[in-house]
Amino acid sequence: MSINLNEIEAARAAIIDLAKKMLAGELSYMAGSSSIVGLLKAARLERSDEFLPFVAIDSETDRFPAERARQFWHPNALLDLQPEIEETERWAKTAGEAACRTVIKSLKLNPFSDI
């Protein structure tokens, strides 16, 4: 299996960007965690314990419609779910905030660790 460092670097840069956006309030922790989990294989970080909080958030929130899919849901169904979505996002922020800081610091200091 060959290693494409450009792909790995791009995936890791995207993970840093997503973590920064979550910390800045520009991206929900539910959506950001799902995106980070989707990048772990390309970043060759799928076995790194630093990402377990994101995996947990993604696992616990996958029952909710993704933001891009909400346009296809009936408005009343979304209204019914909204309080639970908001509560879960608060939990996701609590669970993910420190992980975002850790991942940003770790990937900046060791951009090619675990390869």
N, C-alpha and C positions, 0 to 999 in steps of 0.2 A: 504494500500500500504506500503510495507516494504522499508526501506532505506538501500541501500548497500553502506556504507561509502567508501569501497575500490574502487568501481566503480566510485563514485563521485570524490574521490581523484585522481584516474588515469586520468579521463577526465580533471580535473582542471590542473593537472601537464602537460598534453598534450597541453592545451591551453597556459600555460606559455611558454612551449617549442616553440610552433608555433610563439608566439609574439616575443620571443627572436630571433628566426631565421629571422623574417621579419625585425627587427631592425638591425640585423647584415648583411642584404643583402643576406642571404642564401636562402630566400624564397620570392616569389613575394607577394605583398599585396593582389592581387586578389586571388591567390591560398590559401594563409594563412587565409584570411577572410572567404572564403568558408569552409575551414576545421574547423575553430573556430565555425562558425554557426552550422555546423554539430555535434559539441560536446556539444552545450549548453544544450540540454535536458538531456544528460547523466550526465552533471556537475550540473544539477538542477539550471541553471542560465538563463533559457530562458526568464525570466521576468525582468532581470537586465538591467537597462538603460545604464550601462557601455559598453554594447556590441552593442548598437545601431549603432555605426560607422561601425562595421563589418557587421552587417545586411544590412546596406545601401550599402556598397561596394559590397557585394555579390549580392544584388538585381540589382545594376546598371551594373554589369559586367557579369551576367549570360548568356548574348547573345554570349559571346566569348567561343571558345572551351577550355575546361580544358586542362592543359598541358599534362596530360596523354592521352587525346583523340586526340591530334593534329596529332598523327601518322596516324590517319585514314582520315584526311582531305587532299584534293588535295593541293599540294605545292603552286600552283598559288593562290588558295583561301586564304591560310595563308599569302602569300606575300601581297595580297590586304588588308588584315585586319591588318597587322603588324603595320603600323603607328598609327592606332586607338588604338590598343592594348597597344602600348608604351605610348601614350598620356593618356590613361585611367589608366595605372599602375602608372604614375606620380601623377595623381589625387588621386588614391587609397592610395599612400604613404602619401600624404599630409593629407588626411582624416584619415588615420589609425595610423600614427606614435605616436601621443599623446595618442591615445586609447591603443596602445600596452603598453606604459609605465604605464598608469593608471591601466590596468588589471594586469600586472606583480606585481606591488606594492600592489594592493588590495588583490589579491589572496595569496600573500606571507604573508601579515599581518593578513588576516582573511580567512584561508583556507576553513573553513566550514560555511561561512556566507550564508545567504539565505536558509538554510536547515530547 
